[in-house]
Amino acid sequence: MLRPPHCKPIVAINCCNAQALHVPPLAASQPAPQRPVAMETVKAVDVALCVLLRAYLCPDESDPAATSDLHPLFGQALLHEIRRREETHSPSLIQLLQHGHVCPGAEEGSTAAAYFVTIKSAVGQHLSGLELPDDLVGLFTSLRDSVINQCTSAPAESEGEGADASSAMGLYLRMCYARYTAMPFEAVCSLLSDVQAYFDAAVAVLQGQPAPHVEPTLKPGPQLELFLNDRLVDMAHSIGRLPQADIERPLVKLEAAAPRLPRTHLARHFSSLHHRDSAAALDHLHRFFDRTLHTSQPAGGAPGAGAGAGASHAASAGAGQAEEAAARERGRLQAAALTLGSMHAQLGHVEEALQALNETVRIAQQASDDTCLAHALALLCLVMGATTPGTITSVSQLPGASPAAAHHSQLGQLLRRCLRRSEELQLPHLVAYSRLALARFQLLHPHQPPPAAGTDDGSGAAAAGAAGSGGSGSSPPCSSSVAVAAALRDTAHLHMATRLAASTPAVPPLASGAASARVLRGVGDLFTSTASLFAPSMAGMQSSAATEVEHLAAGAHLLQAAAWELRGSRQLSQAHSLACLAGSGGVARAEEQCTAFAQLATSVVAAHGYQAAQQVLAAADERFPLGQSRVLAAARLAIAHDRALHRLDLHAAMDLAAQMAALASPTDSTDMGLRLEAEERVARTLLAAGRVDEAVQAAQSLFAAAVATGQALHTTRLLLLLARAHQQAGSPLTALPYALTAIDHARQLHADMLAAEAAVLMARLWCDMGPQHAQHAQQELEAALPIILAHGSLELQAAAQTALAEAVMAQHTGADGLRRDAEVLGLLEDAQRLSLQLEDRGAAAHSAYLQALVHDGLGQGGLRDAGAASFATLIQPVLA
């Protein structure tokens, strides 16, 4: 079934803490029966592989001995060849023998080389003996008699040679024999000619002669479908590791060899979409659905009218075919519209995505397809979550509410409705998506009001919302963190359950041999004890839904890491980022891994400095050498901007802020969080350059935009920026209301580190207002210092210790007081060390200056001069 493209990642906490939530695969109603497809014919490579399997399963005198130690390796090589999906064309005989080489690096004359020579000789003897069609008939008859009959015998009688009927080798042999029996005599004669040409080409190569030209044989349709499925799965992991041309090269060759294969265009659509080539993505999407139109036509029109029961039967058959064709067409149109909407959502085209969603809903409602409607609802939630409030004009307005409040209120209701419908329709992949999206919504908007009376959908919406903007509701403290942890746990449990349910057959397989009898012994209750997780409409799509739940479970660690970072626990945040990279590295998509690297680098730079962050970014470059996502690019620019500010390289800082702004969408409909962060960094650069008035004006404009769009975290950070700007302007009384409001907002958001940062700024403002407030400032700092020293960043720890030292120094005018508070020097030394670790020579120089003042107050002239010399050394590059 069709799987819509991944939707763009949504910024969760900031541009470096994102949770990539994707629209899961479309699990619409069960497709109508397709017209019968002609059975594939046996190819020359199948004959050669059957000969190799016969030599392994039932060896005779000319075949390799089954008692050899290399015989199991030979069997493993054959199994790998049966399951090989990396190629679209069948291998030549030379390539086939090379694939079956048990020890490719074996020396001449060794046991392994001799074993391989025996294999080549046996294959050559059997293939060279196929001179007449009767010889080919005899080969398949011997396979039937000596292999297939033995693998379908009773378990007690199959202890010797042969393969189990349900094993990979047994299924392959049975498939080849079934294809052979369906071939007419002319096709058998043609197969004989192909086998002889196949063998002659290999002989010519071995003898060093010019090989006759043999067109490579395209693999059968089912194997090509498996190849394309693997490409679709691998594509999300290959972005940033391989160039787009290398990713699409096998697809282009396959398209030239099999132009009517639809999924080739679907794979190229995904590749173009990942590389943000909207024109190519749209073109291949149209081609894919055009091809599905031609391949899903009914076998023919209604049979001609006849007499009596024959005419009635013909009319009934014609009506049934027409109904099936109409059902197929509705499903195709639904999938096309939903996939088109998902594509526009990933590219940030809000209006186009909504138009496609409206068309999807219209068709699905006409067909009464609840499953498709549930997927459309999930995509609508994702589009609304990524869209700036006020962009979507169809959002219902609440009386007295701002556009942002109305937008977020409706988004919360839609998420809860999506969760409820997913549970009712037994769509586990949508359940996992809804749980994570709802937890992310609660993390970003912990104090959204509950739905108004009469609008609750019965899913417990009131329990999920908070009481009000003042935080005085009935929801428990940090309920959003609890919701995130619960969503992570439930998604992990759902992943295990869906994986087990998807891999469990509907009924126990028949015990056709000894191997299956051994496997089934003692596990008869497996098929009755597994709970039904999938709706009947998802028949045949359980594996795809389970894979999507697995991807969501891997990406859920990103949301948990962002939650812990917000709460101030960097160790736990780093643990979940590493869990996504290491524990789920083989499952997580490239976008999610880049997000994990961004989270890890941002957390590491705060706790260990820029050198450690560079190691994380170097690891990201090694894994994704050809480019990363915008989330990781923004994290890299943010780290470089902070470093430039610490070094007072203001030209570089302004340039880096402009580059970050260029990452955002050129319109205001999406990427508002990234745009606000980039503009905030511009204001910080203006403030570092001493252009206070311009910095204040820019911060006030950004604050109004953040409030209008409901960006609570950005609002709090901008309040802190305004307070710092007024403090730098020498007006602590003006800065005080901003700092107090920032503390209140941070506590409402349960952003512990942001609240601690505001507390440090508040204490410094108290000190700036005079020595009479220094004791109060000291009390504020001593209350916040434990959590700062335990979980704060290097910059916050240095600032807190410097502020505490200044508060203590402001309370003493003589040497006696300084001697009683001897810890002042220790605080300043630690602050200087932390500042140097961050390459902030200006803050380190300030700490050295304060140390010189303390030593001077204590009458320690030598230490005072040493501190003054240190200050002069540190301040010189800053002044330059």
NUDRENPA-201874 format. One record per residue (C-alpha): z, x, y; residue number from 1. Coordinates in steps of 0.05 Angstrom, whole numbers, plus 5000, padded with zeros to 4 digits. Layout:
REM residues N
Z:X:Y:NUM
...
REM end
This chain:
REM residues 880
5000:5000:5000:1
4989:5022:5071:2
5041:5064:5104:3
5040:5061:5180:4
5045:5127:5218:5
5111:5155:5239:6
5135:5131:5306:7
5156:5180:5359:8
5228:5207:5356:9
5276:5172:5401:10
5323:5213:5445:11
5393:5199:5420:12
5441:5239:5463:13
5394:5282:5504:14
5329:5317:5492:15
5363:5364:5442:16
5403:5313:5403:17
5353:5263:5375:18
5349:5220:5315:19
5279:5212:5288:20
5276:5141:5265:21
5209:5121:5237:22
5178:5054:5219:23
5181:5051:5143:24
5120:5037:5101:25
5091:4968:5105:26
5116:4928:5046:27
5077:4865:5057:28
5065:4812:5006:29
5039:4834:4939:30
4964:4847:4946:31
4916:4800:4912:32
4882:4826:4849:33
4825:4874:4863:34
4759:4868:4828:35
4752:4906:4762:36
4734:4979:4769:37
4688:5013:4719:38
4723:5062:4674:39
4711:5135:4690:40
4668:5175:4641:41
4691:5238:4605:42
4673:5302:4642:43
4657:5371:4615:44
4724:5397:4640:45
4759:5341:4600:46
4725:5364:4537:47
4747:5436:4549:48
4818:5414:4564:49
4819:5371:4501:50
4798:5432:4461:51
4855:5472:4492:52
4905:5416:4478:53
4881:5411:4406:54
4889:5486:4398:55
4960:5480:4424:56
4981:5417:4386:57
4944:5425:4320:58
4923:5498:4314:59
4877:5521:4257:60
4860:5590:4234:61
4819:5607:4295:62
4870:5582:4345:63
4931:5620:4372:64
4990:5619:4325:65
5042:5566:4340:66
5097:5614:4319:67
5082:5662:4376:68
5135:5670:4430:69
5080:5656:4481:70
5063:5589:4451:71
5113:5550:4495:72
5085:5584:4558:73
5016:5562:4536:74
5040:5490:4532:75
5072:5494:4601:76
5006:5519:4630:77
4969:5461:4598:78
5019:5411:4625:79
5011:5440:4695:80
4936:5435:4689:81
4940:5361:4668:82
4984:5346:4729:83
4947:5390:4778:84
4933:5354:4844:85
4918:5411:4892:86
4843:5407:4883:87
4790:5353:4892:88
4739:5383:4846:89
4745:5401:4773:90
4752:5475:4757:91
4699:5516:4722:92
4713:5540:4651:93
4732:5609:4678:94
4781:5578:4726:95
4808:5533:4672:96
4821:5593:4626:97
4853:5631:4684:98
4900:5572:4696:99
4919:5574:4622:100
4932:5649:4623:101
5005:5655:4601:102
5015:5724:4632:103
4962:5739:4685:104
4987:5809:4698:105
4989:5831:4626:106
4961:5900:4609:107
4903:5910:4563:108
4926:5916:4491:109
4991:5879:4502:110
5014:5820:4462:111
5002:5772:4520:112
4931:5799:4530:113
4916:5792:4456:114
4942:5720:4457:115
4897:5703:4516:116
4837:5734:4480:117
4852:5689:4421:118
4852:5628:4467:119
4785:5648:4498:120
4755:5660:4430:121
4779:5594:4402:122
4752:5555:4463:123
4686:5592:4460:124
4679:5578:4385:125
4692:5504:4392:126
4648:5494:4454:127
4590:5536:4427:128
4590:5493:4364:129
4574:5430:4404:130
4499:5430:4395:131
4485:5357:4377:132
4515:5290:4399:133
4544:5285:4329:134
4585:5347:4342:135
4615:5314:4404:136
4629:5252:4364:137
4663:5295:4311:138
4707:5329:4363:139
4735:5263:4389:140
4741:5236:4318:141
4783:5297:4299:142
4826:5287:4361:143
4837:5215:4341:144
4853:5232:4269:145
4894:5296:4278:146
4928:5284:4345:147
4930:5212:4367:148
4946:5182:4300:149
5003:5230:4291:150
5032:5216:4360:151
5033:5142:4346:152
5065:5147:4278:153
5137:5131:4262:154
5191:5178:4289:155
5212:5202:4220:156
5140:5222:4203:157
5124:5260:4267:158
5167:5321:4261:159
5106:5366:4254:160
5044:5374:4297:161
5019:5328:4351:162
5042:5298:4416:163
5083:5237:4431:164
5041:5178:4454:165
5082:5170:4518:166
5083:5244:4535:167
5037:5274:4587:168
4993:5307:4535:169
4991:5245:4492:170
4973:5200:4550:171
4918:5248:4572:172
4887:5251:4502:173
4890:5175:4495:174
4858:5167:4563:175
4801:5215:4545:176
4790:5180:4479:177
4789:5112:4512:178
4738:5136:4563:179
4696:5166:4507:180
4695:5101:4467:181
4671:5063:4528:182
4612:5109:4539:183
4543:5088:4514:184
4502:5136:4472:185
4460:5158:4531:186
4524:5178:4569:187
4548:5217:4508:188
4482:5255:4507:189
4488:5269:4581:190
4560:5293:4570:191
4535:5341:4516:192
4485:5371:4565:193
4540:5379:4617:194
4586:5413:4567:195
4531:5462:4546:196
4516:5479:4619:197
4591:5485:4633:198
4598:5534:4575:199
4534:5574:4591:200
4557:5585:4663:201
4622:5615:4638:202
4586:5660:4588:203
4539:5685:4642:204
4598:5703:4686:205
4633:5740:4630:206
4569:5778:4613:207
4557:5797:4685:208
4493:5757:4690:209
4473:5709:4746:210
4506:5644:4731:211
4464:5581:4733:212
4481:5535:4791:213
4527:5480:4769:214
4550:5428:4820:215
4626:5423:4820:216
4648:5358:4790:217
4689:5312:4834:218
4753:5290:4800:219
4760:5217:4780:220
4782:5166:4831:221
4854:5159:4808:222
4864:5234:4811:223
4834:5235:4881:224
4882:5181:4901:225
4940:5224:4876:226
4912:5283:4914:227
4909:5243:4979:228
4979:5215:4968:229
5004:5286:4962:230
4967:5305:5026:231
4998:5246:5062:232
5068:5268:5039:233
5057:5342:5054:234
5025:5329:5122:235
5091:5310:5155:236
5120:5377:5129:237
5059:5420:5149:238
5057:5404:5223:239
5073:5468:5261:240
5063:5511:5199:241
4988:5506:5190:242
4932:5497:5240:243
4901:5428:5243:244
4835:5457:5218:245
4869:5484:5155:246
4905:5418:5143:247
4841:5378:5149:248
4793:5427:5114:249
4802:5398:5044:250
4799:5328:5073:251
4732:5343:5108:252
4703:5370:5043:253
4727:5309:5005:254
4698:5263:5058:255
4631:5297:5050:256
4634:5292:4974:257
4662:5221:4971:258
4646:5186:5038:259
4668:5118:5012:260
4739:5140:4997:261
4783:5103:5048:262
4847:5143:5043:263
4812:5206:5066:264
4806:5174:5135:265
4879:5152:5131:266
4901:5224:5119:267
4858:5249:5176:268
4886:5193:5220:269
4957:5219:5207:270
4936:5291:5221:271
4904:5272:5287:272
4964:5230:5306:273
5013:5286:5292:274
4971:5331:5337:275
4968:5276:5390:276
4892:5269:5387:277
4890:5195:5404:278
4814:5188:5403:279
4807:5219:5333:280
4867:5181:5307:281
4839:5115:5330:282
4770:5131:5302:283
4796:5149:5233:284
4841:5088:5233:285
4780:5043:5246:286
4741:5079:5192:287
4798:5071:5142:288
4802:4996:5151:289
4726:4989:5152:290
4724:5024:5084:291
4779:4979:5057:292
4737:4919:5078:293
4680:4942:5033:294
4722:4964:4974:295
4763:4900:4971:296
4706:4849:4966:297
4707:4803:4906:298
4664:4818:4846:299
4613:4766:4866:300
4601:4697:4891:301
4617:4634:4853:302
4574:4625:4791:303
4518:4575:4795:304
4531:4502:4783:305
4527:4480:4711:306
4539:4418:4671:307
4605:4388:4648:308
4664:4434:4636:309
4622:4496:4652:310
4609:4472:4723:311
4682:4453:4733:312
4704:4522:4708:313
4654:4556:4753:314
4677:4517:4814:315
4750:4533:4798:316
4734:4607:4790:317
4696:4607:4856:318
4754:4575:4892:319
4802:4625:4863:320
4759:4683:4884:321
4753:4655:4954:322
4828:4647:4959:323
4839:4719:4935:324
4788:4745:4984:325
4823:4708:5041:326
4891:4736:5020:327
4862:4806:5018:328
4831:4798:5087:329
4897:4772:5117:330
4934:4831:5087:331
4883:4880:5114:332
4886:4850:5184:333
4962:4851:5183:334
4964:4923:5161:335
4911:4943:5212:336
4947:4911:5271:337
5015:4938:5250:338
4988:5008:5239:339
4952:5006:5306:340
5017:4985:5340:341
5054:5042:5307:342
5002:5091:5330:343
5006:5068:5402:344
5082:5070:5399:345
5081:5142:5377:346
5033:5160:5432:347
5075:5124:5484:348
5025:5069:5499:349
5074:5012:5508:350
5027:4956:5529:351
4977:4971:5474:352
5033:4974:5422:353
5059:4906:5444:354
4989:4876:5441:355
4980:4900:5370:356
5049:4873:5352:357
5032:4805:5381:358
4969:4803:5338:359
5009:4824:5277:360
5059:4769:5288:361
5005:4717:5298:362
4969:4734:5233:363
5034:4741:5193:364
5060:4674:5218:365
4995:4640:5198:366
5003:4670:5128:367
5079:4657:5126:368
5089:4730:5109:369
5163:4743:5123:370
5159:4815:5100:371
5106:4833:5149:372
5144:4798:5204:373
5206:4839:5187:374
5165:4904:5194:375
5137:4879:5260:376
5208:4865:5284:377
5229:4936:5265:378
5171:4966:5303:379
5188:4922:5363:380
5260:4949:5362:381
5234:5020:5360:382
5186:5007:5418:383
5241:4975:5460:384
5289:5032:5444:385
5240:5084:5469:386
5217:5044:5530:387
5247:5048:5599:388
5284:4983:5617:389
5242:4941:5663:390
5176:4963:5633:391
5170:4905:5584:392
5164:4843:5626:393
5175:4795:5568:394
5249:4814:5563:395
5292:4752:5576:396
5335:4760:5637:397
5410:4745:5633:398
5442:4710:5693:399
5473:4762:5739:400
5452:4821:5694:401
5410:4880:5715:402
5343:4894:5681:403
5375:4950:5642:404
5432:4906:5618:405
5383:4851:5597:406
5339:4902:5562:407
5396:4932:5522:408
5427:4865:5507:409
5362:4839:5477:410
5352:4905:5439:411
5420:4898:5408:412
5406:4827:5386:413
5338:4847:5357:414
5369:4904:5318:415
5422:4859:5288:416
5370:4807:5271:417
5326:4861:5239:418
5385:4883:5196:419
5400:4812:5174:420
5328:4796:5156:421
5319:4861:5119:422
5380:4846:5076:423
5356:4774:5063:424
5286:4798:5043:425
5312:4856:5000:426
5276:4910:5039:427
5321:4971:5029:428
5279:5018:5073:429
5285:4970:5131:430
5359:4961:5118:431
5369:5036:5124:432
5327:5039:5187:433
5364:4981:5219:434
5432:5010:5202:435
5416:5077:5233:436
5382:5047:5294:437
5440:5000:5306:438
5490:5057:5299:439
5450:5099:5349:440
5449:5040:5397:441
5524:5033:5393:442
5532:5108:5405:443
5490:5106:5468:444
5516:5038:5493:445
5587:5030:5467:446
5606:4977:5517:447
5549:4928:5512:448
5573:4856:5518:449
5567:4813:5456:450
5511:4762:5452:451
5520:4699:5493:452
5540:4635:5459:453
5483:4603:5422:454
5443:4668:5416:455
5482:4701:5359:456
5440:4706:5297:457
5498:4702:5250:458
5499:4776:5232:459
5565:4794:5262:460
5537:4814:5329:461
5602:4802:5366:462
5638:4853:5323:463
5585:4906:5338:464
5588:4900:5413:465
5642:4923:5459:466
5681:4878:5505:467
5658:4900:5573:468
5643:4957:5620:469
5715:4971:5631:470
5729:4986:5559:471
5785:4935:5554:472
5755:4895:5497:473
5778:4885:5427:474
5734:4938:5394:475
5775:4998:5369:476
5771:5066:5402:477
5710:5107:5382:478
5681:5048:5344:479
5612:5078:5356:480
5632:5141:5319:481
5657:5099:5261:482
5591:5061:5261:483
5551:5125:5258:484
5593:5153:5200:485
5587:5087:5163:486
5512:5085:5173:487
5505:5156:5146:488
5547:5138:5085:489
5511:5073:5071:490
5443:5105:5078:491
5462:5159:5029:492
5487:5108:4979:493
5424:5066:4989:494
5381:5127:4977:495
5413:5141:4910:496
5409:5068:4889:497
5336:5058:4910:498
5315:5124:4877:499
5346:5102:4811:500
5319:5031:4816:501
5249:5056:4833:502
5247:5104:4774:503
5272:5052:4724:504
5217:5014:4687:505
5220:4938:4687:506
5228:4937:4612:507
5247:4993:4562:508
5186:5030:4536:509
5167:5023:4464:510
5196:5077:4419:511
5130:5105:4395:512
5153:5172:4371:513
5211:5219:4358:514
5214:5243:4430:515
5221:5173:4460:516
5270:5154:4406:517
5315:5212:4426:518
5309:5196:4500:519
5325:5122:4492:520
5384:5131:4446:521
5448:5108:4480:522
5417:5086:4546:523
5395:5016:4527:524
5439:4985:4581:525
5403:5023:4636:526
5351:4968:4645:527
5402:4911:4649:528
5456:4945:4690:529
5412:4967:4749:530
5419:4918:4806:531
5356:4889:4835:532
5347:4922:4903:533
5274:4905:4916:534
5243:4838:4932:535
5189:4811:4885:536
5139:4821:4940:537
5149:4896:4935:538
5123:4902:4864:539
5086:4968:4859:540
5115:4995:4924:541
5186:5012:4902:542
5173:5086:4899:543
5144:5088:4969:544
5203:5050:4997:545
5252:5095:4960:546
5217:5156:4989:547
5224:5127:5059:548
5298:5114:5048:549
5304:5187:5026:550
5272:5210:5091:551
5318:5166:5131:552
5379:5192:5094:553
5358:5263:5111:554
5346:5246:5184:555
5413:5209:5188:556
5448:5277:5192:557
5415:5286:5261:558
5449:5223:5287:559
5516:5245:5259:560
5507:5314:5289:561
5493:5284:5357:562
5555:5240:5351:563
5599:5299:5335:564
5569:5339:5392:565
5585:5282:5440:566
5656:5279:5415:567
5664:5354:5423:568
5667:5377:5351:569
5613:5430:5350:570
5631:5456:5281:571
5618:5389:5249:572
5556:5379:5290:573
5528:5446:5266:574
5546:5428:5195:575
5504:5364:5197:576
5446:5400:5230:577
5448:5452:5175:578
5452:5396:5123:579
5387:5368:5150:580
5354:5437:5148:581
5382:5465:5083:582
5407:5407:5041:583
5348:5361:5060:584
5298:5414:5080:585
5250:5394:5025:586
5254:5321:5045:587
5262:5321:5121:588
5197:5317:5161:589
5176:5374:5206:590
5195:5333:5268:591
5265:5322:5241:592
5273:5396:5222:593
5252:5416:5293:594
5304:5367:5320:595
5357:5398:5275:596
5338:5468:5301:597
5343:5441:5373:598
5413:5412:5360:599
5435:5476:5326:600
5409:5522:5381:601
5441:5479:5436:602
5508:5479:5400:603
5506:5553:5382:604
5490:5575:5453:605
5550:5537:5479:606
5597:5567:5428:607
5569:5638:5417:608
5522:5655:5473:609
5448:5668:5482:610
5438:5721:5430:611
5462:5674:5375:612
5417:5619:5401:613
5357:5666:5401:614
5369:5678:5327:615
5366:5603:5314:616
5302:5596:5354:617
5272:5656:5318:618
5287:5620:5252:619
5251:5559:5279:620
5191:5602:5299:621
5189:5631:5229:622
5189:5563:5196:623
5141:5531:5247:624
5099:5589:5274:625
5044:5547:5305:626
5085:5502:5350:627
5144:5454:5349:628
5160:5385:5373:629
5176:5367:5445:630
5249:5362:5427:631
5253:5434:5405:632
5209:5456:5464:633
5257:5421:5512:634
5317:5454:5479:635
5284:5522:5486:636
5270:5509:5560:637
5341:5483:5572:638
5372:5546:5542:639
5325:5590:5582:640
5341:5551:5646:641
5416:5559:5637:642
5407:5633:5625:643
5364:5640:5688:644
5417:5603:5729:645
5472:5649:5702:646
5430:5709:5721:647
5413:5676:5789:648
5339:5683:5773:649
5323:5621:5814:650
5248:5628:5813:651
5248:5628:5737:652
5298:5571:5736:653
5255:5527:5779:654
5193:5543:5738:655
5229:5526:5673:656
5253:5460:5702:657
5182:5443:5721:658
5159:5460:5651:659
5211:5413:5622:660
5188:5357:5668:661
5116:5369:5644:662
5139:5354:5572:663
5155:5282:5591:664
5104:5226:5593:665
5065:5222:5658:666
5086:5150:5665:667
5156:5122:5675:668
5151:5075:5615:669
5177:5126:5564:670
5215:5192:5561:671
5262:5172:5618:672
5319:5213:5589:673
5277:5277:5586:674
5251:5264:5657:675
5322:5255:5684:676
5346:5319:5651:677
5288:5359:5679:678
5300:5332:5750:679
5374:5344:5743:680
5360:5417:5728:681
5318:5420:5790:682
5377:5395:5831:683
5423:5446:5797:684
5374:5501:5816:685
5374:5477:5889:686
5449:5478:5888:687
5451:5549:5860:688
5403:5570:5916:689
5452:5543:5968:690
5407:5485:5989:691
5464:5436:5984:692
5435:5380:6025:693
5371:5379:5984:694
5411:5382:5919:695
5454:5323:5941:696
5393:5282:5961:697
5359:5296:5894:698
5422:5281:5854:699
5433:5215:5891:700
5361:5193:5877:701
5369:5211:5803:702
5436:5175:5800:703
5403:5111:5825:704
5348:5118:5773:705
5398:5132:5717:706
5439:5070:5735:707
5377:5026:5740:708
5353:5048:5671:709
5421:5045:5637:710
5425:5121:5622:711
5501:5125:5617:712
5507:5198:5598:713
5459:5221:5652:714
5497:5178:5702:715
5562:5215:5684:716
5530:5284:5689:717
5499:5267:5756:718
5567:5245:5782:719
5593:5314:5763:720
5535:5347:5797:721
5547:5308:5862:722
5621:5327:5859:723
5603:5401:5852:724
5553:5397:5908:725
5605:5367:5956:726
5656:5418:5933:727
5607:5475:5947:728
5595:5444:6015:729
5669:5451:6030:730
5687:5377:6026:731
5734:5366:5968:732
5756:5298:5993:733
5684:5274:5990:734
5677:5303:5920:735
5741:5271:5894:736
5714:5199:5883:737
5654:5227:5845:738
5698:5268:5799:739
5746:5210:5787:740
5688:5163:5770:741
5658:5215:5723:742
5724:5221:5686:743
5727:5146:5678:744
5655:5141:5652:745
5664:5199:5604:746
5726:5167:5574:747
5689:5100:5566:748
5634:5137:5528:749
5687:5176:5488:750
5650:5240:5510:751
5710:5285:5503:752
5677:5350:5527:753
5646:5315:5586:754
5714:5287:5604:755
5745:5356:5598:756
5692:5385:5643:757
5707:5332:5694:758
5782:5346:5689:759
5770:5420:5704:760
5728:5402:5765:761
5782:5353:5787:762
5835:5407:5782:763
5794:5454:5825:764
5786:5400:5877:765
5862:5391:5879:766
5869:5465:5891:767
5817:5464:5946:768
5856:5410:5982:769
5916:5456:5992:770
5973:5493:5956:771
6015:5430:5956:772
5968:5401:5903:773
5966:5464:5860:774
6022:5441:5813:775
5986:5376:5799:776
5923:5415:5785:777
5961:5460:5737:778
5988:5400:5699:779
5919:5370:5693:780
5891:5435:5666:781
5948:5448:5617:782
5937:5378:5588:783
5862:5391:5578:784
5867:5464:5558:785
5881:5455:5483:786
5818:5415:5469:787
5778:5460:5514:788
5800:5524:5479:789
5789:5491:5411:790
5721:5459:5421:791
5696:5475:5491:792
5636:5517:5508:793
5643:5589:5531:794
5627:5567:5603:795
5678:5511:5602:796
5732:5556:5573:797
5719:5609:5626:798
5720:5557:5682:799
5784:5525:5656:800
5822:5591:5651:801
5798:5613:5719:802
5819:5547:5750:803
5887:5550:5716:804
5897:5621:5742:805
5878:5599:5813:806
5926:5540:5808:807
5983:5586:5787:808
5966:5637:5841:809
5965:5583:5894:810
6038:5566:5879:811
6064:5637:5890:812
6065:5675:5954:813
6104:5736:5930:814
6106:5786:5873:815
6166:5753:5840:816
6129:5690:5824:817
6069:5728:5798:818
6115:5768:5752:819
6145:5704:5724:820
6075:5678:5709:821
6048:5741:5677:822
5997:5701:5636:823
5952:5697:5697:824
5922:5765:5683:825
5909:5745:5611:826
5873:5682:5633:827
5830:5721:5681:828
5813:5775:5630:829
5791:5723:5580:830
5750:5686:5632:831
5715:5751:5651:832
5700:5767:5578:833
5671:5697:5566:834
5630:5700:5629:835
5600:5767:5609:836
5584:5738:5540:837
5544:5684:5577:838
5511:5736:5623:839
5543:5701:5682:840
5558:5762:5725:841
5576:5720:5785:842
5633:5685:5749:843
5655:5750:5717:844
5657:5783:5786:845
5699:5726:5812:846
5749:5737:5755:847
5751:5811:5770:848
5764:5796:5844:849
5822:5751:5826:850
5850:5804:5780:851
5848:5854:5837:852
5886:5805:5881:853
5940:5795:5828:854
5948:5870:5819:855
5952:5879:5894:856
6006:5826:5898:857
6045:5861:5843:858
6039:5927:5880:859
5996:5959:5825:860
5949:6000:5867:861
5912:6036:5811:862
5898:5972:5773:863
5878:5938:5839:864
5827:5993:5853:865
5800:5988:5782:866
5792:5913:5790:867
5757:5923:5857:868
5710:5973:5826:869
5694:5925:5770:870
5681:5871:5820:871
5634:5916:5859:872
5596:5935:5795:873
5588:5862:5773:874
5570:5833:5841:875
5516:5884:5858:876
5461:5856:5813:877
5479:5786:5836:878
5472:5805:5909:879
5407:5842:5895:880
REM end
